[in-house]
Structure formats: C-alpha cells, structure tokens
Amino acid sequence: MPATTTTEFDVLVVGSGLAGLCAALLLAPQRRVALLTKQTLIDSASIWAQGGIAAVMDPGDSLEAHVQDTLAAGAGLCDLEATRFVVEHAPEAIAWLQSQGVQFSEEAGRLHLTREGGHSARRIVHATDATGAAVQTALLERLRETAGITVFERHMLVDLITTPMEMPTEAAEDPAPATGGWPGARRCLGLQALDETSGKLISLKASHTVMATGGAGQVYRHTTNPPTATGDGMAAAWRAGCRVMNMEFIQFHPTCLYHPGARNFLISEALRGEGGRLLLPDGSRFMPAYDPRAELAPRDIVARAIDAEMKRGGLACVYLDITHRGADFIRAHFPTIHARCLQLGIDITCEPIPVVPAAHYACGGVLTDLSGRTDLAGLYAIGETACPGLQGANRLASNSLLECVVLARSAA
Ligand code: SIN
C-alpha cells in the first residue's frame, strides 16, 4: 500500500476546465484553494470548445427568448428556475470574463454575436472559432498571478472522504434540508488522490470540495471530448451517496470531422450559424425536409437527421459546405477549423467537410441546487459534472460554458 500524506485547505477544486478555474479564481486569495487536475492545467474539454457563450447582449434580443429557446431545446425537461437563473446571469458572466482579460471577437467596436442551432437570435459571444482556448488562456494567466491557489497536476481523484454528521436538535424538525439530508446524513471532509508521478496516495482535507471534473464522453467510441472525459467526479459523488440525474441524456453533436487522422475534431455549429449547409454525397440538401429551421434546428434534431440519412443511404458521413461564404470570410471567422482541416488535406474554402455525429455532452450529472450544493454536505458540483436543471434532455448550443461560469460564481 503506498504511503499517504495529508494536507489541509479551505476549498478543494477538482478539475481545471472553465468551471474549476472560475471557482478557484473567485475563492482565492481569501481562501486557501487546492486545484487538482489529473493531467495538466491545459487538459480539459473547455479548452477545446469552439462555439462560444450564449448571452443576451443585443437590444433586439430578450432574456425571455433565451429562456424559451433553452426550454424548447431541452424538450420540456429543463428546470424553469434554473434556466431563468443562468440566462439572467449570462451578461454579468461575460463582463466578469472580460474583467479577467478574456478578449472576445468584436466588430465595429462591439462584441460580435454569432448564431447557433436552436437560438432564435444572434447571441453567441465568441473568440473566432476557438472560444474555449481564449477563455482558458486568459484565466490560466490570472491563475499564475493569484496567490493562495496550490496546483496539483497529474493528481487523479480516487475517492471522497466522508463522515457521518452529528444531527443538530433542530434537524429533527427539518427532515429534508436542501443538502446533507437527514437522517444518516454525511459530510464531505476532502478527498484522496493518486499522485501519478510518485505513485503515492495523498489525502487533502477541506470543509468544501468542488467537483468540476467535466463529462463522460469517453464512454462512447466516437466523441468530441478529450481523453480525460471519463466521468470521475460524477462517479465519486454517486459513490459518496449523491443523487445523479438525467444521465441518459447524452448529447450528440451533429458535426464532428469524419477523418481517420482526427477522430474527435469538432466542426463548430457556428459554421451552420453563418450559413453552412448539410449535403448528401450527391450535393443535395436534406435538413429542410426534417425541420423548418433546417441546419439551424437544435442539435438533437440535426444529429438524428444525419444519422437517419447515413442509415438510409449506407453512408459513412455527410458533408458540411460553407464555400459560398467566400475564402476571406471563412478564414477570418473560422481560422482554427480552416487550419486543422487544411493540415488533413481538406480546404474548407473550396470543398465540403465530411462530418458525422459524435457524443458531445452529458446533459445530466450530479444533482445540485443553484449554488452547486449536492446531497452531501460540503460537496459541490459545477459544470458538465453537475445537473442543476438547465440542460434538460438536450443542451442548447453554447449554454455549457455559460453554465460553468454562472454556477462557479454562485457556488463560490
Ligand atoms: C460548437 O461549437 O458547435 C459547440 C458549442 C457547444 O457545444 O455549445
């Protein structure tokens, strides 16, 4: 058995994606924070995010429209209170990110808002087609400047440490508080992690532990997720007695690049938002036959339509064509996708892109309230790991980075 050492902090944050970084930055330096990541700080799904962050920023748009679009995409299973909470806090989440040094794309001195499937208005704040990289890079710079955060890279969460709570006398009259439900309630005291370099187990103790470990896309053979998306935080919280919810709702992104050299490269929905059309090998469009919103229908509808066409025609993939927008527009708006496809021999300025649907996002997760509190006292879950009720059966595009920031702020 490897030796164990114990260290004490105020807050443990597991995961260095957007939710984890935001929580750590918001808590330090007032709190002693430990930030754990099982690879390095730059390994997360957030850094791969292309599209952007949905927020009502245009006077012609409305919070109610964003709420209604979210509910419609979620197929009636979103929690209305959670949806309103996240949508209403979106503009201040954008302002906070800007205050941390995140540079979003602008046009004529104002934020450029792009469009994605299921949105009835242009409301996607973005940094060209590499929003996650821009956000994570800026926040990691802040992290380096912030005192009070101890980073543990290559430390793998093994399990949570819990203990029975003493029941206060007033608890007898309150059999079902929001968190840490009586009777038999337990409290989270911290966690055990494996130091992957030394092979030693360490115990980290804190009064508050935040799970921000991302999703579980690696359960699937085809996924847009990084190799780290293995559901560790969801599983550890569940083992510790937390409820999980909506785990059956795995979102498939309609357009993952179909190429043997790049199995999980996303082709952002923003390409369809800016006019990209889905084509069969003979060059014909098929989305108008499935939904009046055609390529801009919510992604579950588009993914199912592609899957149906692939099965009907025995196709290995379909094609996404944006060539009609012209080379200058394409290079300016989609520099990352253009460069990556070119490396693989596909010039998206003059030829369509082969695409297939792939597992993209876990809409469910550890059940939380709107401050990220789980069933276990002292344990919080935020980001893709959590299920505060926003995403319903199907997440609206670009509502996920948004949820990371809004819930990290309320949890902190
Ligand atoms: C994309 O760029 O298509 C992904 C955006 C998202 O998953 O919200």
Boltz pocket constraint, residues with backbone or C-beta under 6 A from the ligand:
constraints:
  - pocket:
      binder: B
      contacts: [[A, 49], [A, 50], [A, 51], [A, 52], [A, 266], [A, 267], [A, 268], [A, 269], [A, 270], [A, 396], [A, 397], [A, 398], [A, 399], [A, 400]]
      max_distance: 6.0
